[in-house]
Amino acid sequence: MFLEKSLRDPWFRSVSFYFWYGLYLLNEWTLNNRKVANHIWDFLKCQLFYIDGGCQNSGQCCKKLRLTFFGKSISTFKQFKKLLKKNISYKSFIPEFKKNGGIKHFSCSNLSDDNLCQEYLNRPQLCKNYPYSGFLVYDYIRQGCGYKVKQKQKYTHVRSHSLNKRIKKVCLLNKLV
């Protein structure tokens, strides 16, 4: 929730980029722990990027979704059932299956013909936090929804190859290049 709030504010500066950048480098040079790097990356994203715009009621956020459970994409019906046991509010997501039986993606059954949520007051937290939740998990926001990722400022002096790759990925996915 804290990260999502920081993405809403283009001038968010409670903790500087250099603090998180330093922690990222420290992890890279010592522990080299992927989970730590991913967690720090979330904070760095909030320093480097912000989200602008507004909902256009296109329904893009409700169709062909990937759902995650404990950080992993749900690809089987068994995993989806576990998610539903933990959080019944995801019952409105309908899986679309691949030919081999795995889950390709989900779509929300609460989306009306005019692209409005029929259960707006009772929607899952994932939906309440969109587009911030989507950006934090997937590094991009879907085209056509009305929201855009913008770069706060360019940091050309980043000396970490892996961090540069992450920044370039976000820029490419959100067409900031």
Phi, psi and omega in degrees: 000318179300316180296319181296321177295321181292332177288335180288336186253108182295344181253018180302122182217030184295327174229129189285158176305319186294330176296309181291324177297317177298317177295321179299313179296318179301316177297318182297322184275340184243280185291319185053044181269121183297319181295319178296315180300318180295320180294314179295323179301322177301318178291322178295322177303321180290337176276328185270331188228160171215167183247132183234160176108194181206164181297134178253008182053045180271343182080003181300328182284351186250355185243146176050054182268153167255128176257148179239154177222117185054042174083359181245139178297138178278120182235357178230158179293328178299317177296320179297319178298323177296318178299316180296326177295323180283325185212099184294343181295347179275006181297337181284349179275124183255122180285143170250128189264149172280171179297328181278000177100346177286166180272125178280309179192180180236153171227151183271130180281352181271001180281122180279174180297332178264021175061035174247150179281125180281347179236041188307316183288337182247020183289156180297158180302325177306317181287321179298326184268359179292139012268356185296318180297318179296317180295318181294324182277316190250356179072010178208167174240139183298141177295142173088359182274344179106344178262151179223143172273134177232151180270130179292310175198158181268133176251098183272352184260019178287124186257014179254121180299315182293323178290320176300321178297319180294317180296315179297323179298313179298317180297318179292313181299327183257011177054049178264359184274000000 
